[in-house]
């Protein structure tokens, strides 16, 4: 793929114009995450990949985990589908499910909190 220098120059100019138009306006460029500010008590299991989270092995099937369920390290907590591949996500430790942070069929990002174990 060849990069067109004219397009790059247009983008740089557009950014410069935007910067000039925002003069005098204070913009906070630091990224803040609400999750970082909230102290989580327990073990957080995060998504190992980007994809779609499924809480059961099939539509209408029994869910892998429920709040209050005791699970062991290595137990499947959900499936994350990526590029038509169903990837089982294992628990990283023993514990009791305190919170399920995603809905069935919800898109998830790498490192996103899936569940919290006590």
DSSP file (Angstrom, degrees, kcal/mol; ACC not computed):
  #  RESIDUE AA STRUCTURE BP1 BP2  ACC     N-H-->O    O-->H-N    N-H-->O    O-->H-N    TCO  KAPPA ALPHA  PHI   PSI    X-CA   Y-CA   Z-CA
    1    1 A X              0   0    0      0, 0.0     2,-0.4     0, 0.0     0, 0.0   0.000 360.0 360.0 360.0 125.6    0.0    0.0    0.0
    2    2 A X        -     0   0    0      2,-0.0     2,-0.5     1,-0.0     0, 0.0  -0.794 360.0-134.8 -97.7 135.0    1.5    3.3   -1.1
    3    3 A X        -     0   0    0     -2,-0.4     2,-0.6     4,-0.0     3,-0.0  -0.768  15.2-134.2 -91.9 127.5    0.8    6.4    1.1
    4    4 A X     >  -     0   0    0     -2,-0.5     4,-1.6     1,-0.2     3,-0.4  -0.712   7.0-153.2 -82.9 119.7   -0.2    9.5   -0.9
    5    5 A X  H  > S+     0   0    0     -2,-0.6     4,-2.5     1,-0.2     5,-0.2   0.804  93.1  60.6 -64.1 -30.7    1.8   12.5    0.4
    6    6 A X  H  > S+     0   0    0      2,-0.2     4,-2.1     1,-0.2    -1,-0.2   0.895 104.4  48.9 -64.2 -39.9   -0.9   14.9   -0.6
    7    7 A X  H  > S+     0   0    0     -3,-0.4     4,-2.3     2,-0.2    -2,-0.2   0.910 110.9  50.2 -66.4 -42.0   -3.4   13.2    1.6
    8    8 A X  H  X S+     0   0    0     -4,-1.6     4,-2.5     1,-0.2    -2,-0.2   0.922 110.4  49.8 -61.6 -44.5   -1.0   13.3    4.6
    9    9 A X  H  X S+     0   0    0     -4,-2.5     4,-2.3     1,-0.2    -1,-0.2   0.890 110.0  50.9 -62.6 -39.1   -0.4   17.0    4.0
   10   10 A X  H  X S+     0   0    0     -4,-2.1     4,-2.4     2,-0.2    -1,-0.2   0.907 110.9  48.9 -63.7 -41.7   -4.1   17.7    3.9
   11   11 A X  H  X S+     0   0    0     -4,-2.3     4,-2.3     2,-0.2    -2,-0.2   0.916 111.1  49.3 -64.2 -43.7   -4.6   15.8    7.2
   12   12 A X  H  X S+     0   0    0     -4,-2.5     4,-2.2     1,-0.2    -2,-0.2   0.916 112.2  48.8 -61.7 -43.0   -1.8   17.7    8.8
   13   13 A X  H  X S+     0   0    0     -4,-2.3     4,-2.5     2,-0.2    -2,-0.2   0.908 109.8  51.5 -63.9 -42.3   -3.3   21.0    7.6
   14   14 A X  H  X S+     0   0    0     -4,-2.4     4,-2.1     1,-0.2    -1,-0.2   0.897 110.4  49.0 -62.5 -40.1   -6.7   20.0    8.9
   15   15 A X  H  X S+     0   0    0     -4,-2.3     4,-2.4     2,-0.2    -1,-0.2   0.890 110.3  50.7 -66.6 -39.2   -5.3   19.2   12.3
   16   16 A X  H  X S+     0   0    0     -4,-2.2     4,-2.1     2,-0.2    -2,-0.2   0.910 110.4  49.6 -63.2 -42.7   -3.4   22.5   12.4
   17   17 A X  H  X S+     0   0    0     -4,-2.5     4,-2.1     2,-0.2    -2,-0.2   0.896 111.4  49.3 -62.8 -41.0   -6.6   24.4   11.5
   18   18 A X  H  X S+     0   0    0     -4,-2.1     4,-1.2     1,-0.2    -2,-0.2   0.909 109.1  52.3 -64.4 -42.0   -8.5   22.5   14.3
   19   19 A X  H  < S+     0   0    0     -4,-2.4     3,-0.3     1,-0.2    -2,-0.2   0.900 110.3  48.4 -60.7 -42.6   -5.7   23.3   16.8
   20   20 A X  H >< S+     0   0    0     -4,-2.1     3,-1.3     1,-0.2    -1,-0.2   0.882 108.9  53.3 -65.3 -39.3   -6.0   27.1   15.9
   21   21 A X  H 3< S+     0   0    0     -4,-2.1    -1,-0.2     1,-0.3    -2,-0.2   0.732 107.5  52.0 -70.3 -21.0   -9.8   27.0   16.2
   22   22 A X  T >< S+     0   0    0     -4,-1.2     3,-2.2    -3,-0.3    -1,-0.3   0.311  77.3 137.3 -97.1   8.2   -9.6   25.5   19.7
   23   23 A X  T <  S+     0   0    0     -3,-1.3     3,-0.1     1,-0.3    -3,-0.1  -0.296  71.8  21.2 -57.6 134.0   -7.1   28.2   21.0
   24   24 A X  T 3  S+     0   0    0      1,-0.3     2,-0.5     0, 0.0    -1,-0.3   0.299  97.3 111.3  90.4  -9.9   -8.1   29.2   24.5
   25   25 A X    <   -     0   0    0     -3,-2.2     2,-0.6     2,-0.0    -1,-0.3  -0.871  67.5-132.3-100.2 126.0  -10.1   26.1   25.2
   26   26 A X        -     0   0    0     -2,-0.5     2,-0.5    -3,-0.1    -3,-0.0  -0.668  25.1-171.1 -80.9 120.6   -8.6   23.8   27.8
   27   27 A X        -     0   0    0     -2,-0.6     2,-0.8    -5,-0.0    -2,-0.0  -0.958  18.7-140.0-116.2 125.0   -8.6   20.2   26.6
   28   28 A X        +     0   0    0     -2,-0.5    -2,-0.0     1,-0.2     0, 0.0  -0.746  21.0 179.3 -83.9 111.9   -7.7   17.4   28.9
   29   29 A X        +     0   0    0     -2,-0.8     2,-0.2     2,-0.1    -1,-0.2   0.498  46.2 106.7 -93.6  -4.5   -5.6   15.0   26.8
   30   30 A X  S    S-     0   0    0      1,-0.1     2,-0.6     0, 0.0    -2,-0.0  -0.543  72.0-126.6 -75.2 138.8   -5.0   12.5   29.6
   31   31 A X        -     0   0    0     -2,-0.2     2,-0.4     2,-0.0    -2,-0.1  -0.754  26.7-165.9 -87.2 125.3   -6.9    9.3   29.3
   32   32 A X        -     0   0    0     -2,-0.6     2,-0.5     4,-0.0     3,-0.1  -0.917   5.6-161.7-112.8 137.5   -9.0    8.5   32.4
   33   33 A X     >  -     0   0    0     -2,-0.4     4,-1.0     1,-0.1     3,-0.5  -0.975  13.7-154.0-119.8 125.1  -10.5    5.1   33.0
   34   34 A X  H  > S+     0   0    0     -2,-0.5     4,-1.2     1,-0.2     3,-0.5   0.867  97.6  60.5 -61.9 -35.7  -13.2    4.8   35.6
   35   35 A X  H  4 S+     0   0    0      1,-0.2    -1,-0.2     2,-0.2     3,-0.2   0.853 100.6  53.8 -62.3 -34.2  -12.2    1.1   36.1
   36   36 A X  H  4 S+     0   0    0     -3,-0.5    -1,-0.2     1,-0.2    -2,-0.2   0.820 108.0  50.6 -69.1 -29.3   -8.8    2.2   37.2
   37   37 A X  H  < S+     0   0    0     -4,-1.0     2,-0.5    -3,-0.5    -1,-0.2   0.710  96.1  79.6 -82.5 -20.7  -10.2    4.5   39.8
   38   38 A X  S  < S-     0   0    0     -4,-1.2     2,-0.5    -3,-0.2     0, 0.0  -0.767  80.9-132.9 -91.2 125.8  -12.5    1.9   41.3
   39   39 A X        -     0   0    0     -2,-0.5     2,-0.6     1,-0.0    -2,-0.1  -0.661  19.2-151.6 -79.4 125.5  -10.8   -0.5   43.7
   40   40 A X        -     0   0    0     -2,-0.5     2,-0.7    -5,-0.1     4,-0.1  -0.868   0.8-153.0-102.1 121.0  -11.8   -4.1   42.8
   41   41 A X        +     0   0    0     -2,-0.6     2,-0.2     2,-0.1    -2,-0.0  -0.843  64.3  23.1 -94.0 117.7  -11.8   -6.5   45.6
   42   42 A X  S    S-     0   0    0     -2,-0.7     2,-0.5    76,-0.1    76,-0.2  -0.753 102.7 -44.2 124.6-173.2  -11.1  -10.0   44.3
   43   43 A X  E     -A  117   0A   0     74,-2.6    74,-3.3    -2,-0.2     2,-0.5  -0.832  48.8-148.5 -98.8 129.0   -9.6  -11.6   41.2
   44   44 A X  E     -A  116   0A   0     -2,-0.5     2,-0.6    72,-0.2    72,-0.2  -0.851   2.9-155.1 -98.9 127.6  -10.4  -10.1   37.8
   45   45 A X  E     -A  115   0A   0     70,-2.7    69,-3.1    -2,-0.5    70,-1.4  -0.912  19.4-163.1-101.1 123.2  -10.5  -12.4   34.8
   46   46 A X  E     -A  113   0A   0     -2,-0.6     2,-0.3    67,-0.2    67,-0.2  -0.685  26.2 -93.9-108.7 159.5   -9.9  -10.4   31.6
   47   47 A X        -     0   0    0     65,-2.5    64,-3.0    62,-0.3    65,-0.1  -0.527  24.1-157.0 -71.3 129.7  -10.5  -11.2   28.0
   48   48 A X  S    S+     0   0    0     -2,-0.3     2,-0.3    62,-0.2    -1,-0.1   0.637  74.5  17.8 -80.6 -13.5   -7.4  -12.7   26.3
   49   49 A X  S    S-     0   0    0     60,-0.2     2,-0.4    63,-0.1    63,-0.2  -0.927  83.2 -96.0-148.4 168.9   -8.6  -11.6   22.8
   50   50 A X  S    S+     0   0    0     -2,-0.3     2,-0.3    60,-0.1    59,-0.2  -0.749  72.5  89.1 -86.7 137.3  -10.9   -9.2   20.9
   51   51 A X  E    S-C  108   0B   0     57,-2.0    57,-3.2    -2,-0.4     2,-0.5  -0.970  77.4 -47.7 171.3-154.8  -14.2  -10.9   19.9
   52   52 A X  E     -CD 107  81B   0     29,-2.1    29,-3.0    -2,-0.3     2,-0.3  -0.957  49.0-136.0-114.8 126.6  -17.7  -11.6   20.9
   53   53 A X  E     - D   0  80B   0     53,-2.9    52,-3.0    -2,-0.5    53,-0.5  -0.634  17.9-171.5 -86.5 135.8  -18.4  -13.0   24.4
   54   54 A X  E     - D   0  79B   0     25,-3.1    25,-2.7    -2,-0.3    50,-0.1  -0.997  14.4-161.0-126.5 130.3  -20.9  -15.9   24.9
   55   55 A X  S    S+     0   0    0     -2,-0.4     9,-3.0    23,-0.2    10,-0.4   0.566  77.7  42.5 -86.5  -9.8  -21.9  -17.0   28.4
   56   56 A X  B    S-F   63   0C   0      7,-0.3     7,-0.2     8,-0.1    23,-0.1  -0.929  83.4-117.9-134.7 157.6  -23.2  -20.4   27.2
   57   57 A X  S    S+     0   0    0      5,-0.7     2,-0.3    -2,-0.3     6,-0.1   0.716  99.4   9.5 -69.2 -19.5  -21.9  -23.1   24.8
   58   58 A X  S >  S-     0   0    0      4,-0.2     3,-2.5    -3,-0.0    -1,-0.1  -0.981  99.6 -74.9-153.7 157.0  -25.0  -22.7   22.6
   59   59 A X  T 3  S+     0   0    0     -2,-0.3     3,-0.1     1,-0.3    -2,-0.0  -0.336 120.8   8.9 -57.5 129.0  -27.9  -20.3   22.3
   60   60 A X  T 3  S+     0   0    0      1,-0.2    -1,-0.3    -2,-0.1     3,-0.1   0.428 103.4 130.4  80.7  -1.2  -30.4  -21.1   25.1
   61   61 A X  S <  S-     0   0    0     -3,-2.5    -1,-0.2     1,-0.1     2,-0.2  -0.214  70.7 -74.6 -79.8 172.7  -27.9  -23.5   26.8
   62   62 A X        -     0   0    0     -3,-0.1    -5,-0.7     1,-0.1    -4,-0.2  -0.485  55.4-113.6 -68.7 132.9  -26.8  -23.6   30.4
   63   63 A X  B     -F   56   0C   0     -2,-0.2    -7,-0.3    -7,-0.2    -1,-0.1  -0.328  11.7-130.8 -68.4 149.3  -24.4  -20.7   31.2
   64   64 A X  S    S+     0   0    0     -9,-3.0     2,-0.3    13,-0.2    14,-0.1   0.900  89.5  16.2 -65.3 -41.8  -20.8  -21.5   32.1
   65   65 A X        -     0   0    0    -10,-0.4     2,-0.3    12,-0.4    -1,-0.2  -0.966  61.2-171.1-135.9 150.6  -21.0  -19.4   35.3
   66   66 A X    >   -     0   0    0     -2,-0.3     3,-2.1    -3,-0.1    31,-0.3  -0.933  45.3 -84.7-131.1 155.8  -23.6  -17.7   37.4
   67   67 A X  T 3  S+     0   0    0     -2,-0.3    31,-0.2     1,-0.3     3,-0.1  -0.441 119.1  22.7 -62.2 131.4  -23.1  -15.2   40.3
   68   68 A X  T 3  S+     0   0    0     29,-2.9    -1,-0.3     1,-0.3     2,-0.3   0.282  90.9 133.9  93.8  -9.0  -22.4  -17.2   43.4
   69   69 A X    <   -     0   0    0     -3,-2.1    28,-2.5    28,-0.1     2,-0.4  -0.557  55.0-129.6 -78.1 137.1  -21.1  -20.2   41.6
   70   70 A X  E     -G   96   0D   0     -2,-0.3     2,-0.3    26,-0.2    26,-0.2  -0.734  32.6-179.3 -85.8 128.6  -17.9  -21.8   42.9
   71   71 A X  E     -G   95   0D   0     24,-3.3    24,-2.4    -2,-0.4     2,-0.3  -0.909  17.7-136.4-129.3 158.6  -15.3  -22.3   40.1
   72   72 A X    >   -     0   0    0     -2,-0.3     3,-2.2    22,-0.2    19,-0.3  -0.746  39.9 -81.3-110.7 159.2  -11.8  -23.8   39.9
   73   73 A X  T 3  S+     0   0    0     -2,-0.3    19,-0.2     1,-0.3    21,-0.1  -0.353 118.4  24.9 -57.0 130.9   -8.7  -22.6   38.1
   74   74 A X  T 3  S+     0   0    0     17,-2.1    -1,-0.3     1,-0.4    18,-0.1   0.181  86.5 133.2  97.1 -16.8   -9.0  -23.7   34.5
   75   75 A X    <   -     0   0    0     -3,-2.2    16,-2.4    15,-0.1     2,-0.4  -0.412  66.5-106.8 -64.8 142.9  -12.8  -24.0   34.4
   76   76 A X  E     + E   0  90B   0     14,-0.2    14,-0.2     1,-0.2     3,-0.1  -0.579  36.4 179.5 -71.7 126.9  -14.3  -22.3   31.3
   77   77 A X  E     -     0   0B   0     12,-3.1   -12,-0.4     1,-0.4     2,-0.3   0.724  63.5 -30.8 -99.5 -27.4  -16.0  -19.1   32.3
   78   78 A X  E     - E   0  89B   0     11,-0.9    11,-3.0   -14,-0.1     2,-0.4  -0.966  60.1-103.3-171.9 176.6  -17.2  -18.1   28.8
   79   79 A X  E     -DE  54  88B   0    -25,-2.7   -25,-3.1    -2,-0.3     2,-0.6  -0.946  20.1-159.5-115.4 136.1  -16.4  -18.3   25.1
   80   80 A X  E     -DE  53  87B   0      7,-2.8     7,-1.8    -2,-0.4     2,-0.5  -0.966  13.5-150.4-115.1 116.7  -15.0  -15.5   23.0
   81   81 A X  E     +DE  52  86B   0    -29,-3.0   -29,-2.1    -2,-0.6     2,-0.4  -0.720  19.8 173.1 -87.6 129.2  -15.5  -15.9   19.3
   82   82 A X  E >   - E   0  85B   0      3,-2.3     3,-1.3    -2,-0.5   -31,-0.1  -0.971  69.5 -14.8-137.0 121.4  -12.9  -14.3   17.1
   83   83 A X  T 3  S-     0   0    0     -2,-0.4     3,-0.1     1,-0.3    -1,-0.1   0.913 128.0 -52.2  52.8  49.5  -13.0  -14.9   13.3
   84   84 A X  T 3  S+     0   0    0      1,-0.2     2,-0.5    -3,-0.0    -1,-0.3   0.620 113.1 120.5  65.3  15.6  -15.4  -17.8   13.5
   85   85 A X  E <   -E   82   0B   0     -3,-1.3    -3,-2.3     2,-0.0     2,-0.8  -0.947  59.1-140.5-111.4 128.1  -13.2  -19.5   16.1
   86   86 A X  E     -E   81   0B   0     -2,-0.5     2,-0.6    -5,-0.2    -5,-0.2  -0.778  19.9-167.2 -89.9 111.2  -14.7  -20.3   19.5
   87   87 A X  E     -E   80   0B   0     -7,-1.8    -7,-2.8    -2,-0.8     2,-0.3  -0.881  13.8-140.0-104.4 116.9  -12.1  -19.7   22.1
   88   88 A X  E     -E   79   0B   0     -2,-0.6     2,-0.6    -9,-0.2    -9,-0.2  -0.600  13.1-146.1 -75.7 130.8  -12.8  -21.0   25.6
   89   89 A X  E     -E   78   0B   0    -11,-3.0   -12,-3.1    -2,-0.3   -11,-0.9  -0.885  15.5-150.5-100.5 116.8  -11.7  -18.6   28.3
   90   90 A X  E     -E   76   0B   0     -2,-0.6   -14,-0.2   -14,-0.2     2,-0.2  -0.518  21.4-103.9 -86.5 154.5  -10.4  -20.4   31.4
   91   91 A X        -     0   0    0    -16,-2.4   -17,-2.1   -19,-0.3    -1,-0.1  -0.518  21.2-146.3 -70.0 141.7  -10.6  -19.0   35.0
   92   92 A X  S    S+     0   0    0     -2,-0.2     2,-0.3   -19,-0.2   -19,-0.1   0.568  75.6   4.1 -88.5  -9.4   -7.2  -17.8   36.2
   93   93 A X  S    S-     0   0    0    -21,-0.1     2,-0.1   -18,-0.1   -19,-0.1  -0.979  83.4 -84.6-161.0 170.5   -7.9  -18.9   39.8
   94   94 A X        +     0   0    0     -2,-0.3     2,-0.3   -22,-0.1   -22,-0.2  -0.469  66.9 104.8 -75.4 154.2  -10.2  -20.6   42.2
   95   95 A X  E     -G   71   0D   0    -24,-2.4   -24,-3.3    -2,-0.1     2,-0.4  -0.959  65.7 -74.1 162.6-175.6  -13.1  -18.6   43.6
   96   96 A X  E     -G   70   0D   0     -2,-0.3    22,-2.8   -26,-0.2     2,-0.4  -0.936  50.5-108.8-112.5 134.6  -16.8  -17.7   43.8
   97   97 A X  E     +B  117   0A   0    -28,-2.5   -29,-2.9    -2,-0.4    20,-0.2  -0.484  40.9 170.4 -68.3 117.8  -18.2  -15.6   41.0
   98   98 A X  E     +     0   0A   0     18,-3.1     2,-0.3    -2,-0.4    19,-0.2   0.803  65.2   5.4 -95.1 -38.6  -18.9  -12.1   42.4
   99   99 A X  E     -B  116   0A   0     17,-1.5    17,-2.3   -33,-0.1     2,-0.6  -0.993  52.4-150.4-151.5 139.3  -19.8  -10.2   39.2
  100  100 A X  E     -B  115   0A   0     -2,-0.3    15,-0.2    15,-0.2    14,-0.1  -0.967  16.5-170.3-108.6 116.8  -20.2  -11.0   35.5
  101  101 A X        +     0   0    0     13,-3.1     2,-0.3    -2,-0.6    14,-0.2   0.441  59.4  57.4 -93.7  -1.3  -19.2   -7.8   33.7
  102  102 A X  S    S-     0   0    0     12,-0.6     2,-0.2     6,-0.0     6,-0.1  -0.914  71.5-129.5-129.3 156.8  -20.4   -8.7   30.1
  103  103 A X    >   -     0   0    0     -2,-0.3     3,-1.8     4,-0.1     2,-0.2  -0.645  42.8 -84.9 -97.7 158.7  -23.7   -9.6   28.5
  104  104 A X  T 3  S+     0   0    0      1,-0.3   -50,-0.2    -2,-0.2     3,-0.1  -0.460 116.7  14.4 -63.5 128.8  -24.2  -12.6   26.2
  105  105 A X  T 3  S+     0   0    0    -52,-3.0     2,-0.3     1,-0.3    -1,-0.3   0.516  92.5 143.1  84.7   5.5  -23.3  -11.7   22.7
  106  106 A X    <   -     0   0    0     -3,-1.8   -53,-2.9   -53,-0.5    -1,-0.3  -0.594  54.7-116.6 -81.4 137.4  -21.4   -8.5   23.7
  107  107 A X  E     -C   52   0B   0     -2,-0.3     2,-0.3   -55,-0.2   -55,-0.3  -0.505  35.9-163.5 -67.5 140.4  -18.3   -7.4   21.8
  108  108 A X  E     -C   51   0B   0    -57,-3.2   -57,-2.0    -2,-0.2     2,-0.2  -0.931   9.1-139.5-127.6 152.9  -15.2   -7.4   24.1
  109  109 A X    >   -     0   0    0     -2,-0.3     3,-1.8   -59,-0.2   -62,-0.3  -0.632  40.1 -80.9-103.1 163.5  -11.7   -5.9   23.8
  110  110 A X  T 3  S+     0   0    0      1,-0.3   -62,-0.2    -2,-0.2   -60,-0.1  -0.461 118.6  13.5 -61.2 131.0   -8.4   -7.4   24.8
  111  111 A X  T 3  S+     0   0    0    -64,-3.0    -1,-0.3     1,-0.3     2,-0.2   0.471  89.8 147.2  81.6   1.9   -7.9   -7.0   28.5
  112  112 A X    <   -     0   0    0     -3,-1.8   -65,-2.5   -63,-0.2     2,-0.3  -0.479  57.8-103.6 -72.2 141.5  -11.5   -6.1   29.2
  113  113 A X  E     +A   46   0A   0    -67,-0.2   -67,-0.2     1,-0.2     3,-0.1  -0.486  43.1 171.3 -66.6 125.3  -12.9   -7.3   32.6
  114  114 A X  E     -     0   0A   0    -69,-3.1   -13,-3.1     1,-0.4   -12,-0.6   0.841  61.4  -8.6-100.0 -54.0  -15.1  -10.3   32.1
  115  115 A X  E     -AB  45 100A   0    -70,-1.4   -70,-2.7   -15,-0.2     2,-0.4  -0.953  55.3-136.6-142.2 162.3  -15.8  -11.5   35.7
  116  116 A X  E     -AB  44  99A   0    -17,-2.3   -18,-3.1    -2,-0.3   -17,-1.5  -0.988  19.6-159.6-120.8 132.0  -14.7  -10.9   39.3
  117  117 A X  E      AB  43  97A   0    -74,-3.3   -74,-2.6    -2,-0.4   -20,-0.2  -0.857 360.0 360.0-109.3 144.5  -14.0  -13.7   41.6
  118  118 A X              0   0    0    -22,-2.8   -21,-0.1    -2,-0.4   -23,-0.1   0.409 360.0 360.0 -92.0 360.0  -14.0  -13.6   45.4
